[in-house]
Amino acid sequence: MAPEWRPHRVSTVGEPIIPGCPTAATITTILIQTRLGYQTYCKKWDGTLALGFHRDTPGAEMRTADQHRQSAQEHEAEAAASYERCGTDGYLTQWAHGVMAKHDRTAAWLAERGNQDLFRALFTLDGELVAAKLIRTQYGLTWALLTNDSPDSRTIRFIGAFPKRESTMARKGFYEGYVKAPARVALTGSGTGTGACTTVTTVVERADGGFSRSVEIIDNGIGERPVLKPLHR
């Protein structure tokens, strides 16, 4: 029996399939990063293309914690029903519902905290917030210093983030502190093929694009420094 595929919020489009996809007899997951977020595509056994996930659900920030938990329970029930129907032949459906159940439970956790979390931020040694955002490169996490306060503005300098010694960053004239900022739950991953499913995970990320001055300063290196860690990690 061919595995069933009933991912969350499916919309189906016809050919042509994304160039480079294998034959219709192969299920392939392709994560495409756009400005709006990751979208998971799965080529179905009938040769059409199914849209598996959207990172941002319209109106998700308006849902209550109980509504998110209810959605998680529905996904868990669907995963169990799939297993009862066809056992492990429905592994993709069960995986998809499991991913979304975790996503929704994390969203419930975040909603109970006002959809805010703690995030690292870059400051001058005088405690002034620097227009910079964290980005991931082949060398690890890096601070991208921006030309202005827009998170989409051009990067003018890169600085390696989180050196082993705080003094290393201080010699460059910066301090890595914390702010409390609007947050959202996201699905992230990489790779192609069904093996890419193992990389999909739920994360809490900034909802402001990575930088904003409309945040609560928690630790800027001035005065008493609290012992902090992000609320959800």
Contacts in CASP RR format, 6 or more apart in sequence:
PFRMAT RR
TARGET T0000
AUTHOR 0000-0000-0000
METHOD contacts of the structure
MODEL  1
MAPEWRPHRVSTVGEPIIPGCPTAATITTILIQTRLGYQTYCKKWDGTLA
LGFHRDTPGAEMRTADQHRQSAQEHEAEAAASYERCGTDGYLTQWAHGVM
AKHDRTAAWLAERGNQDLFRALFTLDGELVAAKLIRTQYGLTWALLTNDS
PDSRTIRFIGAFPKRESTMARKGFYEGYVKAPARVALTGSGTGTGACTTV
TTVVERADGGFSRSVEIIDNGIGERPVLKPLHR
1 86 0 8 1.000
1 89 0 8 1.000
2 45 0 8 1.000
2 89 0 8 1.000
3 27 0 8 1.000
3 45 0 8 1.000
3 89 0 8 1.000
3 90 0 8 1.000
3 91 0 8 1.000
3 92 0 8 1.000
3 93 0 8 1.000
4 82 0 8 1.000
4 85 0 8 1.000
4 86 0 8 1.000
4 89 0 8 1.000
4 90 0 8 1.000
4 92 0 8 1.000
4 93 0 8 1.000
5 27 0 8 1.000
5 42 0 8 1.000
5 44 0 8 1.000
5 45 0 8 1.000
5 50 0 8 1.000
5 92 0 8 1.000
5 93 0 8 1.000
5 96 0 8 1.000
6 78 0 8 1.000
6 82 0 8 1.000
6 93 0 8 1.000
6 96 0 8 1.000
7 40 0 8 1.000
7 42 0 8 1.000
7 50 0 8 1.000
7 51 0 8 1.000
7 52 0 8 1.000
7 53 0 8 1.000
7 92 0 8 1.000
7 93 0 8 1.000
7 96 0 8 1.000
8 52 0 8 1.000
8 53 0 8 1.000
8 75 0 8 1.000
8 96 0 8 1.000
8 97 0 8 1.000
8 100 0 8 1.000
9 51 0 8 1.000
9 52 0 8 1.000
9 53 0 8 1.000
9 54 0 8 1.000
9 57 0 8 1.000
10 50 0 8 1.000
10 51 0 8 1.000
10 52 0 8 1.000
11 50 0 8 1.000
11 51 0 8 1.000
12 44 0 8 1.000
12 48 0 8 1.000
12 49 0 8 1.000
12 50 0 8 1.000
12 51 0 8 1.000
13 48 0 8 1.000
13 49 0 8 1.000
13 51 0 8 1.000
14 48 0 8 1.000
14 49 0 8 1.000
15 47 0 8 1.000
15 48 0 8 1.000
17 43 0 8 1.000
17 47 0 8 1.000
17 49 0 8 1.000
18 30 0 8 1.000
18 41 0 8 1.000
18 43 0 8 1.000
18 49 0 8 1.000
21 28 0 8 1.000
21 30 0 8 1.000
21 43 0 8 1.000
22 28 0 8 1.000
22 43 0 8 1.000
24 43 0 8 1.000
24 44 0 8 1.000
24 45 0 8 1.000
24 46 0 8 1.000
24 47 0 8 1.000
25 45 0 8 1.000
26 43 0 8 1.000
26 193 0 8 1.000
27 42 0 8 1.000
27 43 0 8 1.000
27 44 0 8 1.000
27 45 0 8 1.000
27 92 0 8 1.000
27 193 0 8 1.000
27 194 0 8 1.000
28 41 0 8 1.000
28 42 0 8 1.000
28 43 0 8 1.000
28 192 0 8 1.000
28 193 0 8 1.000
28 194 0 8 1.000
29 40 0 8 1.000
29 41 0 8 1.000
29 42 0 8 1.000
29 191 0 8 1.000
29 192 0 8 1.000
29 193 0 8 1.000
29 194 0 8 1.000
29 195 0 8 1.000
29 196 0 8 1.000
29 197 0 8 1.000
30 40 0 8 1.000
30 41 0 8 1.000
30 191 0 8 1.000
30 192 0 8 1.000
30 193 0 8 1.000
30 196 0 8 1.000
31 38 0 8 1.000
31 39 0 8 1.000
31 40 0 8 1.000
31 189 0 8 1.000
31 190 0 8 1.000
31 191 0 8 1.000
31 192 0 8 1.000
31 196 0 8 1.000
31 200 0 8 1.000
32 38 0 8 1.000
32 39 0 8 1.000
32 41 0 8 1.000
36 54 0 8 1.000
36 55 0 8 1.000
36 56 0 8 1.000
37 54 0 8 1.000
37 55 0 8 1.000
37 56 0 8 1.000
37 186 0 8 1.000
38 53 0 8 1.000
38 55 0 8 1.000
38 186 0 8 1.000
38 187 0 8 1.000
38 188 0 8 1.000
38 189 0 8 1.000
39 51 0 8 1.000
39 52 0 8 1.000
39 53 0 8 1.000
39 54 0 8 1.000
39 55 0 8 1.000
40 51 0 8 1.000
40 52 0 8 1.000
40 53 0 8 1.000
40 187 0 8 1.000
40 200 0 8 1.000
41 49 0 8 1.000
41 50 0 8 1.000
41 51 0 8 1.000
41 52 0 8 1.000
42 49 0 8 1.000
42 50 0 8 1.000
42 52 0 8 1.000
42 92 0 8 1.000
43 49 0 8 1.000
43 50 0 8 1.000
44 50 0 8 1.000
52 96 0 8 1.000
53 96 0 8 1.000
53 99 0 8 1.000
53 100 0 8 1.000
53 187 0 8 1.000
55 186 0 8 1.000
55 187 0 8 1.000
56 184 0 8 1.000
56 186 0 8 1.000
60 107 0 8 1.000
60 184 0 8 1.000
60 185 0 8 1.000
61 115 0 8 1.000
61 184 0 8 1.000
61 207 0 8 1.000
63 71 0 8 1.000
63 107 0 8 1.000
63 111 0 8 1.000
64 111 0 8 1.000
65 108 0 8 1.000
65 109 0 8 1.000
65 111 0 8 1.000
65 112 0 8 1.000
66 108 0 8 1.000
68 104 0 8 1.000
68 105 0 8 1.000
68 107 0 8 1.000
68 108 0 8 1.000
68 111 0 8 1.000
69 104 0 8 1.000
69 105 0 8 1.000
69 108 0 8 1.000
71 100 0 8 1.000
71 104 0 8 1.000
72 100 0 8 1.000
72 101 0 8 1.000
72 102 0 8 1.000
72 103 0 8 1.000
72 104 0 8 1.000
72 105 0 8 1.000
72 108 0 8 1.000
73 101 0 8 1.000
75 97 0 8 1.000
75 98 0 8 1.000
75 100 0 8 1.000
75 101 0 8 1.000
75 104 0 8 1.000
76 97 0 8 1.000
76 98 0 8 1.000
76 101 0 8 1.000
78 93 0 8 1.000
78 97 0 8 1.000
79 93 0 8 1.000
79 94 0 8 1.000
79 97 0 8 1.000
79 98 0 8 1.000
79 101 0 8 1.000
82 90 0 8 1.000
82 93 0 8 1.000
82 94 0 8 1.000
82 97 0 8 1.000
83 90 0 8 1.000
83 94 0 8 1.000
92 194 0 8 1.000
92 197 0 8 1.000
95 197 0 8 1.000
99 187 0 8 1.000
99 200 0 8 1.000
99 202 0 8 1.000
102 202 0 8 1.000
103 185 0 8 1.000
103 187 0 8 1.000
103 202 0 8 1.000
106 185 0 8 1.000
106 202 0 8 1.000
106 204 0 8 1.000
106 232 0 8 1.000
107 185 0 8 1.000
109 232 0 8 1.000
110 116 0 8 1.000
110 117 0 8 1.000
110 183 0 8 1.000
110 184 0 8 1.000
110 185 0 8 1.000
110 204 0 8 1.000
110 232 0 8 1.000
113 231 0 8 1.000
115 182 0 8 1.000
115 183 0 8 1.000
115 184 0 8 1.000
115 207 0 8 1.000
116 180 0 8 1.000
116 181 0 8 1.000
116 182 0 8 1.000
116 183 0 8 1.000
117 180 0 8 1.000
117 181 0 8 1.000
117 183 0 8 1.000
117 204 0 8 1.000
117 230 0 8 1.000
117 231 0 8 1.000
117 232 0 8 1.000
118 178 0 8 1.000
118 179 0 8 1.000
118 180 0 8 1.000
118 218 0 8 1.000
118 228 0 8 1.000
118 229 0 8 1.000
118 230 0 8 1.000
118 231 0 8 1.000
119 178 0 8 1.000
119 179 0 8 1.000
119 180 0 8 1.000
119 181 0 8 1.000
119 183 0 8 1.000
119 206 0 8 1.000
119 210 0 8 1.000
119 230 0 8 1.000
120 134 0 8 1.000
120 161 0 8 1.000
120 162 0 8 1.000
120 176 0 8 1.000
120 177 0 8 1.000
120 178 0 8 1.000
121 129 0 8 1.000
121 130 0 8 1.000
121 132 0 8 1.000
121 176 0 8 1.000
121 177 0 8 1.000
121 178 0 8 1.000
121 179 0 8 1.000
121 215 0 8 1.000
122 129 0 8 1.000
122 130 0 8 1.000
122 132 0 8 1.000
122 143 0 8 1.000
122 145 0 8 1.000
122 159 0 8 1.000
122 174 0 8 1.000
122 175 0 8 1.000
122 176 0 8 1.000
122 177 0 8 1.000
123 129 0 8 1.000
123 130 0 8 1.000
123 174 0 8 1.000
123 175 0 8 1.000
123 176 0 8 1.000
123 177 0 8 1.000
123 220 0 8 1.000
123 221 0 8 1.000
124 130 0 8 1.000
124 173 0 8 1.000
124 174 0 8 1.000
124 175 0 8 1.000
125 170 0 8 1.000
125 173 0 8 1.000
125 174 0 8 1.000
125 175 0 8 1.000
126 222 0 8 1.000
127 175 0 8 1.000
127 220 0 8 1.000
127 221 0 8 1.000
127 222 0 8 1.000
128 220 0 8 1.000
129 179 0 8 1.000
129 213 0 8 1.000
129 215 0 8 1.000
129 217 0 8 1.000
129 220 0 8 1.000
130 145 0 8 1.000
130 174 0 8 1.000
131 145 0 8 1.000
131 146 0 8 1.000
131 147 0 8 1.000
131 148 0 8 1.000
131 149 0 8 1.000
131 153 0 8 1.000
131 211 0 8 1.000
132 143 0 8 1.000
132 144 0 8 1.000
132 145 0 8 1.000
132 146 0 8 1.000
132 159 0 8 1.000
132 211 0 8 1.000
133 143 0 8 1.000
133 144 0 8 1.000
133 146 0 8 1.000
133 151 0 8 1.000
133 209 0 8 1.000
133 210 0 8 1.000
133 211 0 8 1.000
134 141 0 8 1.000
134 142 0 8 1.000
134 143 0 8 1.000
134 144 0 8 1.000
134 161 0 8 1.000
134 210 0 8 1.000
135 141 0 8 1.000
135 142 0 8 1.000
135 143 0 8 1.000
135 144 0 8 1.000
136 142 0 8 1.000
137 158 0 8 1.000
139 160 0 8 1.000
140 160 0 8 1.000
140 161 0 8 1.000
141 160 0 8 1.000
141 161 0 8 1.000
141 162 0 8 1.000
142 158 0 8 1.000
142 159 0 8 1.000
142 160 0 8 1.000
142 161 0 8 1.000
143 158 0 8 1.000
143 159 0 8 1.000
143 160 0 8 1.000
143 161 0 8 1.000
143 174 0 8 1.000
144 155 0 8 1.000
144 157 0 8 1.000
144 158 0 8 1.000
145 155 0 8 1.000
145 156 0 8 1.000
145 157 0 8 1.000
145 158 0 8 1.000
145 159 0 8 1.000
146 153 0 8 1.000
146 154 0 8 1.000
146 155 0 8 1.000
146 156 0 8 1.000
146 211 0 8 1.000
147 153 0 8 1.000
147 154 0 8 1.000
147 155 0 8 1.000
147 156 0 8 1.000
149 211 0 8 1.000
149 212 0 8 1.000
149 213 0 8 1.000
151 208 0 8 1.000
151 209 0 8 1.000
151 210 0 8 1.000
151 211 0 8 1.000
151 212 0 8 1.000
152 209 0 8 1.000
159 169 0 8 1.000
159 172 0 8 1.000
159 174 0 8 1.000
161 176 0 8 1.000
162 176 0 8 1.000
163 169 0 8 1.000
166 175 0 8 1.000
166 176 0 8 1.000
169 175 0 8 1.000
169 176 0 8 1.000
175 220 0 8 1.000
175 221 0 8 1.000
177 218 0 8 1.000
177 219 0 8 1.000
177 220 0 8 1.000
177 221 0 8 1.000
178 218 0 8 1.000
178 219 0 8 1.000
178 228 0 8 1.000
179 215 0 8 1.000
179 216 0 8 1.000
179 217 0 8 1.000
179 218 0 8 1.000
180 215 0 8 1.000
180 216 0 8 1.000
180 218 0 8 1.000
181 206 0 8 1.000
181 207 0 8 1.000
181 208 0 8 1.000
181 210 0 8 1.000
181 212 0 8 1.000
181 215 0 8 1.000
181 216 0 8 1.000
182 206 0 8 1.000
182 207 0 8 1.000
182 208 0 8 1.000
183 204 0 8 1.000
183 205 0 8 1.000
183 206 0 8 1.000
183 207 0 8 1.000
184 204 0 8 1.000
184 205 0 8 1.000
184 206 0 8 1.000
184 207 0 8 1.000
185 202 0 8 1.000
185 203 0 8 1.000
185 204 0 8 1.000
185 205 0 8 1.000
186 202 0 8 1.000
186 203 0 8 1.000
186 204 0 8 1.000
186 205 0 8 1.000
187 200 0 8 1.000
187 201 0 8 1.000
187 202 0 8 1.000
187 203 0 8 1.000
188 200 0 8 1.000
188 201 0 8 1.000
188 203 0 8 1.000
189 196 0 8 1.000
189 199 0 8 1.000
189 200 0 8 1.000
189 201 0 8 1.000
190 196 0 8 1.000
190 199 0 8 1.000
191 199 0 8 1.000
204 230 0 8 1.000
204 231 0 8 1.000
204 232 0 8 1.000
204 233 0 8 1.000
208 214 0 8 1.000
208 215 0 8 1.000
218 226 0 8 1.000
218 228 0 8 1.000
219 225 0 8 1.000
219 226 0 8 1.000
219 228 0 8 1.000
END
